Amino acid sequence: MSGLVALLIVLSAFSGYSQTSGNPTDKLQAVRDLIKRVLPRHADQFEIGVIPKVNDKDVFEIENGRGKIVLRGSNGVSVASALHFYLKKYTHSDISWNGSNLKLPVKLPAIKGKVRETTPYRYRYYLNYCTFNYSMSWWDWERWEKEIDWMALNGINMPLAITGQNSVWSRVYKGMGFTDKDLESFFSGPAYFNWFWMGNLDGWGGPLPQSFMEKHEELQKKILSRERELGMTPILPAFTGHVPPAFKDKFPDANLKKTDWAGFPEVYILDPDDPMFTEIGRKFLEEEIKTFGTDHLYSSDTFNENAPPTNDPVFLNAVSKKVYQSMAAADPKAVWIMQGWLFHFHSKFWQQEQIKALLNAVPDDKMIILDLWSENHPVWNRTEAYYGKPWIWCMLHNFGGNISLYGRMDEVAKGPAGALNSPESGKLMGIGLTPEAIEQNPVMYALMMENVWRDKPVDVDSWLKDYSRRRYGKQDPDAERAWQILKETVYTGGIRSGGPESIITGRPTFNKSTGGTDTRKNYKPANLIPAWELLIKASPRLKDSEGFKYDLVDLTRQVLANYADTVQQMFASAYQKKDYAVFDNQSKMFLGIIEDMDLLLGARKDFLLGVWLNSAKSYGTNEQEKRLYERNARNLITLWGDRNSGLHEYSNRQWNGMLSHFYLPRWTQFFGYLNQCKGQGKEPDFKLFEERIKDWEWQWVNSTDEFKDRAEGDPVEIALTLYRKYHDKIIALY
């Protein structure tokens, strides 16, 4: 092949991603840089090249060449995917949020022949609006860079990119005559901006400092630049109608509607029929494109967890048409990416006629629907595949960032290929990940992304054997058996909103579940114990593996959390029967479990409250900002809103620091109150206790005590100690 032909292939394969993409050689350099970050000691053993797509689908190749491993792909993501494929299949390595295994030989192994893989999916989507707050609120560029590398390695080419929008909105509204004072009650705090953007709330957690807006705007520029350099097509937000409270005063003739969400004060939504809707939508996109460039993909979700004012199909059709027109007015190439969540969340409202009206207002090639929760509640199979619109099969999996072993492995292994090969799947264009939070249950995300380069179901049993070997750095029969048990228990988790929480994280009660804490499980806790026994047995052989350390800690945590749920029911029963000796014993045991879990989780950085809080404070440029950000961070994972919030514990976290300083003191106060009632010979008033504990919770949200952000202790040794302490007790109980 001549140098000129090779150059033309490079230009063709790496062009056309964005009007801010830069020149094609930057894309090759971006892949080289990624390889250096992932494998700094082995990067010089790879060569990279470019090959054309196949029917607009990405492709990669791997083969030996001149003593090196040659990676070729149709773009940067494909080359990175080739690297990841090689590492998994030929070096048995694993790259994960929660402990990676990259213990490679000095000389990388050669491969026989040529490997060539073509994805059946044009799009591989990533992220949920909620992820940007439940996990990413305090991320800096260093953390984002690692995530973008993870995206590329896993074949993601269509990430949601909503960071940095507040500064754009600020310029748009100031250009319309709004003042800083007008916008002060509009912009939410930094832990709540995704619900602000979705039109759910105004101002909560604010006022938002200008410095934060500026930091996030610069961060977004770096994020988009890197994603585009690697060949991704990021999705930017568009106007949904949410306007500042001062809008009603500045434009008294505007057609405004009020809507409320989850008990928060009403917000104002501009009716799409109002001429200003298209005008503001156009102004926003023009300013956004000027600031960040565009790949012509825009996210807009009308009626997010809010029912429309009428089910009239004519109205719904008009709304959808206006939303799209507001995009097209600024960008004629605009494609609307819409979450299908509303069709599940308000399924009684969204019947066939209403869904058709909303979707049919937009040309088929100008809209893509995210089937947001395909593994549990697919909508595509009850809407004739969204009545002809392109759509994407997505795994949602996690809600609120709650810590729990959970997933539906069989659905995730079979669902995408099943839909792909179904004659009823219509214009299925891709697959995606839409978790509300990440950095937990890494096996579920590895399994889901195994679908990217295949059109047939994944054999979970054989895949888990390979996963165990990759994750732990060696083949181990006990670990393999443990994963089979995990598959048949926690990872056959049932149709529910994320994993089961522990009553430890709930506001104290005698009930099994309360508020945002649902402890129902799809498996018997006793059936999980053999997996624990097997990982403990394997620990002398696997204790040096970071992935093993994380998994052993997480499994031990789950076993103890399940045990605590059982003990809670025992002390509740004992108190109600006035068997106070048993109550005293069981309540002390319950508190001891919490203390031991806190000690265990303190040995892994993945489970430290201090990481979350200190990252929040590090964003502040002065003490006032640091206090605001810390309050945001504390509030989101406890009360969520004010002291009377109905969302309390929605984002509960089984973390070191949270257990010892929030959940433990709360339960200690509960037992103190019960003992006081016992001593006075009166029945406890649980509503009175709840009102008192709300005050204490709000004080905690506004407190400033420090927490460690470095792990302490040997996680394997601590897990072994707790195994010896609890195993026989748990076996006897179950």
N, C-alpha and C positions, 0 to 999 in steps of 0.2 A: 504494500500500500504506500502510495507517495505521501510525502509530508503535507502537500496541499489537500489531498483527499482526507487525510486524518484530521486536519484542522477543520475542514468543512463538517465532518461528523461531530466534532466537539462543539462547533458553533450551533449546529442543528439540535443536538441533544440537550444543550444547556441554555438554550435561549427561550425567551417568551414567558418567564415566570412573573415578572413584575416590572413596572416602569421605574423601579428604584433598585433593580437587581445588580447593576454593575456589569462588568464585562465577563465573558464566559470563563476566562482563565481563573477568575476569583473562585468559581465553583470548584474547580479541581483543587485549588489551594485549600479551600475549606475542608474538603475530604481528607487531604493530606494532614491538615492540622488536627482533625478529629482523630485520625489514626495515631498521631503522636501523643494526644491527650490520653487515649485509651490504652495504648501500648508503647510507652515512651522508650522502652529498651528493645523493642522489636520492630519499630516502624520502618526501619530501613530494609526489612525483609519482604516488603510488599511493593508491588507496582500497581498502578491503577490506570484504567482506560475507559473508553466510552463506547457503548453500543446503542443502536437505535431501539426505540420502543417497539412492541409488537401489538398492533391494533390498539394503539393508544394505552397500552398496559406496560407497566414497568417490568424490567427484566434484569437479571444479573448473571454473570459467569465467574467461575473460579477455576484456575488451572495453574500448573507449574510453568515457569518460564525463566530461563537463564539464572537458575538457582534461587529464584524468588517465587513468592505466591502472587499470582496476577489476579487482581480483582477488577472486573469490568461491570459497568452498570449504565442504565439509561439516564441517570442523574445522580446527584450526590447521595440521596437517600438510598438508591439502589446499590451503590458502591458500599455504603456503610452497612447495608443489609447483607451484602456478600461477606463483608468482614465478620459480622455477627454469626452468620451461618457457618463460616469456616471455624470460628472459635468454638461454637457449640458442638459441631459434628466431628471435628478433627483434633481438637485439643481438650474437649470435655470441660469447657470453661462456662462461667455464668456471670452475667452482669446484672446487678439488681440494686434496687433502692436500699435493701436491707441485707447487706453483706455480699460482696462479690468474690468470685474465685477466678483469679487470673494468674495462677502459678504455672507459668509456661516454661518449657525447656529452652535452653539457650538458642538452639537451632529449631525453628518451627518445623513440624512434620510436613512432608510433601504429600500431595494427593495424586491418585491415579486418574488419568483421563481428565475430562472436563465436566464440571457441574454447571448446569444451566437451569435457572428457575424463572418462571414468569408468573406474576401475580394475576389472579382472575379478577381483582378488584381495582378499579381505576382510582378510588379514593380510600384512604385509610385515615379516619378522623380521630382527633384526640381532644379531650378536655370537656368540662362542663363549666358553666358559669360559676357554680359553687366551688369548684376546685381552686379558683383564684383567691378565695378567702379561707376556706377550711384548711387548705394546705399551703398556699402560696402567698399569703398576705405579706410576709416579711422577707421574701426571697430577694437576694441581691443578684448581681450578674453572675457571680461565681456559681451560685446554685442553679440559676437558669441555664447557664452554659452546659452543666452536667445533664440537665433534663433534655435539652435539645439534642445532645449527643445520644441520649437514651431513645429519644423519638426516632432519630435517623437509623440507629442500629435496629430498631424494631419495625422499620418500614413506614412510619407515620409520614404522611405527606400533606395532611390537611388539618393543621392545628388551629384551634380557636385562639385568637390573640387580642385580648381586651384590655391589657395593661395600658395605663397612661391616657385614658380617655377623658379624665376630668379636666385636664388642661385644655383639651380641644373644646369641650363644652363651655368652659369658662370664657374662651375667646369668642365663641359663637354668641353666647348670651350677652356678654359685654358689648359685642358689636350691635346688639339689638337694644342697648340702653340700660341693661341691668347693671347694678352696682355690686361691689364686693359684699355689702350688707345684705342685698337681696339674695345673693347666692350662699350666704353663710348658713342659712337654715335649709338649704337645698342639698348640698353635697354631704354625703354620709362620712363617717369615720373610715379609716383605712381597712378595717376588718369587715366592713359591710358594703363595700362599693358594688359588689355584684348584684345585690338585691336592690340597690339604688338604681343601677343601670337597667334592671328588669322592671323598674317602675313599681316596686313593692313598698318602698319607704323613702322618706326624706329625712336628712339631717341626723339620723341616729348615730351616735358615736363621734359626732363632729364637735366643733367646726374643723374642717379639713385644712391643714396649713398649706400655704402656697409652696413651701419647700418640698412637701410630699408630692404635689402635682408635678413639680419640675423634675424631681428624681425619677418619678414613674414615666414621664415622657421620654427622658433620656434612656431609661431602661428599655422601654418599648422599642425605641429605635434600634438598640443593640439586638433585641430579641428578633425583630423582623428581619434585620440585615442577615443574621446568621441563618434563620430559617430559610430565607430566600436563596442565600448562597448555596445551601444544600439541596435546593430544588423543591422545597415545600411551598405550598400556596396557602398562606395564613388567611384566616377569616376575621375580618374587622366588624365591629358593631355598627348598626344603623339606628336611625331614630324610631322609637316606638310610641312617641306621643307624650312621654313623661316630661312635664314642664315645672319650673319653680313655683312655689306658692305665691310669689309676687306677680306671677303672670296675670292673675285675675284682676289686679289693680292696674297694671300697665296696659293691658288689652281687655278692657271690660266687655267688649262685644264678642270676644272669642268664645267659641263653643267648647266649654270645658265640662268634663265629667269628673266626679269624685269616685275614688275607689279605695278600699282599705284591704289590708292583708295581715293575717295572723295577729290581730289586736293592735297593730301600729296605727297611728293617726292617719287620716285620709290624705291621699296625694291627688294631684291634679293631672288628668290625662286630656290632652287636646284631641278633640274628635277628628278623625281622618277626613271628614267631610269639610272641615274648616279649611279655607284656602291657605292658612298659615302652616298647616301640617306639611304640605309638600314643600313650602318655602323653607321651613326650618330643617326638614329632612335633607333638602338639597344643600343648604348652608353648612350643615354639620358634615356631610360627606365631602364637600369641597374642601373644608378646613382639614378634615381627617386625611384626605388624599394628599393635600399640600404638605401635611406634617409627616405622614408615614408612608406615602405611596399606596399602591393598591394592587391586589391580584384579582379584583372584581368579585370577590366573595364576601357577602355581608350577612351578619346574623341579626335577626330581629324577631322577638317573640311577643306578639300581642296577647293580651289576656293571660299572662303568666300567673297561674294559680288564682285567677280572678275570672269569674263568669262574665261574659258579655251582657250588656243591658237588655238584649233581646235575642231570641233565637231565630229572628226573621232572616232567611237565607239572602234576601236582597241586601239587607244591612251588612251581613257578614262578608258577602262578596265585595261590596263597596269598600269596606275597611281594608280587606286584603289588597284590593286594586290600588288604593291610595298609598298603602305602605310600600308596595313595589314601585309605584310611580315616583315616590319621593327618593328612592334609590336611583332609578333610571334617569331622573332629571339631572343628577350629578354625574352618573356613570352609565352610559347606554349599554355597557357590557355587563352590568350588575347581575349577579346571580344571588338569589335569596336563599340562605341556609336557615331552615326553621326546625326547631325542636318539635317532635310530635308528642311531647310530654302532656300538653293540654288535653289531647284526645283521650289520654288515660286518666289524668287527674280529675277531670270533669266529664267522665265518660257518659253520664246520664244526659248531660247537655248536648254533647257532641255526637249526634246521631248522623246517619248517612247523609241526609239532606244538608245539614249544617257543615259537615266536613267537606263535602263536595263544593259547597258555595265558597268556602274559604280558599280551597286549593285551586279551583278552576278559574279564579280571577287572574291567575298568573300563568304565562306561557309555560309549557312543560319544561322547556330547556332553560328556564330562568328561575327554577326553584328546585331545591334538594331537601328532602325531609330526613331528619335524624329520628329513627325509630329508637327512642332513647333507652328503653329498658327491655330489649328484645329477649334477654335470657329469662325474664320473669313474666313480663306483661307485654308481649308483642302487640302492636296495633296493625301492622301491615297485613296480617292474615285475617283481619275483620273489616278491612277497608279496600279490598281488591287491590292490594299493594299501592295504597294511597292514590287510587283512581288514576293511575298513569304517570304520576310524578316519580322522578328518580328518588331513590331512598337509600339509607345506609343502616345496616344491622349493627346495633350497639350493645355493649355490656355496660350496665350502670354500676352494679355491685355494691358500692359503699355509699352510705348516707351519713353526712355530718362529721365524718372523720372518726367515728366510733371504732374502738379497738376490739375486734372479735374475730376469731377464726371462723370464716364463712365463705361460701361460694357454692355454685352449682356446676360442678365440673362437666358432667355429662352434657348439659345444655350448651355450655360454652364450647365443648369439643365437637358437638354435632350440629348445633344450630346454624352457624354461618353457611357451612357446606350444604346443609339441608335446604336452606332458603335459596342458595345459589342454584341448586339443581331442581328446584321446584318449578313446575310450569305456571304456578300461580304467583310467583314472586315479582312479576312485572319488571320494572326497570331498577332492579337491585344494582347499585353502583359501587358499593363498598362496605367496609366494616369499620367499627370504631370502638373507642373506650370513652365512656362518659361518666366516670366516677365523681361523686361529690367531693371525695378526698382520696389521696394516694398515700404511698409509703407504708403500706401494710398489705398482708396477704399476697406477697410477691408471686406466689405460684399461680394465682388466678390470672394475673396480667401476662405472665410468661406463657401460660396455656392459651389465652385468648389470641396473643400475637403470633402463636404458632400457625394460625389460620391464614396469615397474610399471604404466604407463598404456596398455598395448596387449595385444591378445589374438592378435596375429599375430607370426611370427618377424621379427627385425631383419635387414635387408639389410646385412650387415657392410661390403661394399665402399662403398656410398653413405654409410653411417653414419660410416666412418672419414674420408671426405673432409670431412664436416661437423665431425667431432671435431677434425681437424687445424686447420681454420679457427678453431674456437672456442678451442682450446688456445693457438694461436700468435698470434691476433689478426688474422690475414689469410690469404687463400688463397694457397697456394704449391704449384706443381706438383711441385717436388722433394720437399717434405715429404709430399705425398700419395703419391708413388711409394714413398717410404721406408716409410710405414705399410703399404702393400700388401706390401712385402717382409717387414716385421716380422710381419704377419699370417700369411704363408706359412712363417715360420721359427719364431721363439720363441713365437709365439702360436698355433701348431699343435703344442702342446707335448707331446702324448701323455699316456697314462694313467700317472701316476706321482704320488708323494707330494710335491707342490710342485715348484718349479723345480729344475733341475740346479744343484748347488753347484760351486764351483771347488776343485780340489785344493789351491789356496793355503790354504784354510781348514781342510784336513784335517791330522791329526797326520802328520808327515812320513813318507813311504813311497815305494817304487818302484811301488806298485800304482796303477791308474787311480783307484780309489775306496777309501775307508777309513772305518771307524767311521760317524759321522753325515754323511759327505761322499760323495755319489753324483754323479759327474760325467757320467753318461750323458745324452746329448742326443737329441732327436727330430729334429734337423736337422743339416745339415753346417755347421760354423762358417764355411766359405768362403762359404756362401750368405747369411750375415748381412752381409758386408762391403759390398755395394752399398747397403744401407740407411745404413750409416755414411758412405759417400761422399756420399750424397744430402743427409744432414743437415749434413754439413760444407759442402757446396756452398751450402745454404740459409742458413748461419749469418750472412752479412753482412746478409741481409734480416730474419732472425728473432731476432737476438741480444739484442734488448731484451725478449723474452718470457720470463717466469719459467718457464712450462711448457716452453718450448723449451730453456732452460738445463738444467733437470732432465733432460729426455729425452736431450739430447746427452751429458751427463755419464753417465747410466745406460747408454746404448748404448755409449759409449766404454769404460766399465768392463766391460761384458759382452764386448766384442771382446777386450780385453786379458786378461780372465779366461780366455776360451777359448784364447787364444794361450798363456797360461801352462800350461794343461793339456797342450797339445801339447809345449811345451818340456820339461815334467816327464818325459814319456815318452821324449823324446830323451836327456836326461841320464841317466835310469835305464838305458836301453839301452847308452849309451856306457860307463857305469861297469861294467856287467855284462860288457861285451866287453873291458874293460880299455883302452878308448880314452880315456885320462885327459885328453888335450889337449882333445878335444871335450867331455868331462865338465866340465872347468874352465870352458870358454867358456859352455856352456849353463847351468851352475849360476849363474854370475854374471849371465847374461841374465835368468834366472828371478827372482833377487833384485831386479834392476833393474826388472822389470815391477811387482813388489810396491811398490817405492818410488814408482814413477810413478803407480800407482793410488791410493796414499795421498795424493799431492800433488793429484791430480785431485779426489778425493772431499772433500778439505779445503776445496774452493771452494763446497760446497753444505751448508747446515745439515742437510739431510735425512740426511746420511751421517756425522755426527760422533759418535764415541764420547763425547766430552765432554758432549754434550747429555744422553745417557743417564745417565752417572755423576754429573754435577752436579745433575741433577734428583733423583736418588736421595738425594744428600747434603743437598739443600735440605729434605727431609722431616724431617731430624733436628732435635731440639730441644737436643741437646748433642753433644759430641764422640763419646761412646760410641755413640749412635744413628746418627750420621753414618757411623761406621766400619762398623756392622752393615749399614746400607742399601747402602753402597758394596760391601761384600763380597757381599751378595745380588745386586747388579746385575752385578758381574764374574762371579760364579759361574754365573748363569743362561745367559750367552751364551758360556761356554767349557766347563767341565767338567760343568755342570748340577748334579751331585752332588759326591761326594767325589773324591779323586784316582783312584779305580778305577772311577768311574761309567761304566756302559755307554751313558749318554746324552751323552757328551762330543761336542761339535760339533753336537748336534741343533739348537741355536739359534745357529749360527754367523752372523756378520755381516760382510759386506764393508763396513767403515766406516773412515774416517780415524781413526787412533789404534789401532784393532785391527790393521790391516795393518802399521803401523810398529812397534808395541810388543808385539804378541803373535805374529802369524803370521810376520813377518820374522825376529825373533830365534829363533823355533823352527826355521825352515828353516835359518838360519845355523848353529845348533848341529848340525843334521843333517849339513850339508856339512862342518863341522869334524870331526865324528866319522868320516865317510866318508874324508876326507883323512888322518886319523890312522890308520885301518885300512890305507889304501893305503900309507902310509909304513912301517907295520910289517909289510906283506906278509901281512895276515890278512883273512879274510872278515868283513864286518860282522855283528854280532849285533844284529838289529833288535829283539828282545825286550829285550835289555839297554838299548838306547837308549830304548825306550819307557818303561821303568821310571825311567830318569834324567829324561826329559822330563816325566813325571808330577809329579815333585817340583818342577821349575821351574814348571810350570803352576799348581800349588797355591800356590806363592809369589806368582805373579802375581795370583791370585784374592785373596790377602790383602795385596797391596801398596796403596799410596796415592798413586802419582805422578799429577800433574795433567794434564788434557787440555783443549784449547781447546773452547769451545762456541759460537764465532763463526766463520763462514766466512771464508776468506782467499783472495784472488786472484780473477781473472776466469775463471769456469768455461769460457767459450767460448774464450778465448785459450789456456788450458791444454789444452783438448781439441784445438785446432788444432795446438799444438806437438807433442802426442803423436801426432796423426795423421801429421804430417810425419816423425816419428821412426820410427813402426812400420808404416805402411801398406805400403810396398814390401816390407819384410821378411815381413810376414804373407802378402801376395799370393804372394811367391816360395815360401814354405813350403807354402801350401795348393795 
